[in-house]
């Protein structure tokens, strides 16, 4: 749909520039744009901080898991009490003892 020459109002015409609604709309648009930029910047900082906090919590959790799994490793028995025998769990409530028949 095209407009006729009578319907078009050029921006340089005195009637368009003198309209109070035109300048009010321009200022409202500028204000809305600046508010959107400020809100966007604040949200970007908040989400960046959230990512950093999640990273710290994840690394702390990973460190705690590493310590937990490190503590579960079974070490060799030290040469302490010779009267101790070795027993291993073979599943459920079943245990097998080694070395009990070699005791002095």
N, C-alpha and C positions, 0 to 999 in steps of 0.2 A: 504494500500500500504506500503510495507516495503522497507527500504533502504538497499543497500548492504554495506558491510564493507568498501568498497572503498569510498562510498559517505558520510559516517559519519565522522564528524570532532570532536573529543573529545575536551572538554574545556581545558584540561591540555596540549594539544599539543602546541608546540611552534608557529606553524603557526597561530592558532586562537588567542593566547594571544598577538602576535606581530602585529596583524592587527590594523591599525589606526582607521578604521571604528568601530571596536568592542569597543574600549575604548571611542570613541566619542559617540557611541550609548548609552553606559552605563552612561556616564555623562549627556547626553541629557535626558535620562530616569529619572535619579536622580533629575535633575533640574525641569522636568515636574511634578514629584511627589511632590517635595517641594512647587512648585507654586500651585498645586492643594490643598495641605493641608492648605496653607496660605489663599487662596481664600475661601476655605470652612469655615475656622475659622472666617474670616471677614463676610461672609454671615450669619453665625450662630449668630454672635453678632448683626448684623443689624436686622435680623428677630426677635431676642429676644427683642431688643429695640422696635421694631414695636408692638409686643404683649403687652409690658408694656404700651406704649402710648395709644393703643386702650383700654386697661383696665382702664387707668386714664380717658380717654374721656367718656367711658361707665359709670363709677361710677359718674362722674360729671353730666352727662345727667340724670342718675337715681336720683341723689340728687335734681336736678332742677325740675324733674317731681314730686318728693315727695313734694317739697315746693309748686308747682303749685296745686296739688290735695289737699294739706292741706289748701290752701287759698280758695278753692272752697266750703268747707264745710259751710253750713248755720248754723249760731249760733242763739241761742235764743235771742230775743229782750230784751234789758235791760229795767228796769223800769225807763224810762225817762219821756218823754212827754206823759201825759195821753190822749191827744187829738189824738194820732196816732192810726190808726186801722191796723189790719193785713190783708194782701192780698196775695193770692197765685195764681200762674200761673197754670191753668189747661190744658194748651195746646194751642199752636198758640198765638192768640191775646186775649184769654179769661182769665179773672181774676175773682176770687171769694174773696169777702171781708168779714171778720169776725169781729164781735164786733161793727159794726157801729150802730146797734140798741140798744146797751147797754150803749151808751155814756150818761153821765149825762147832 
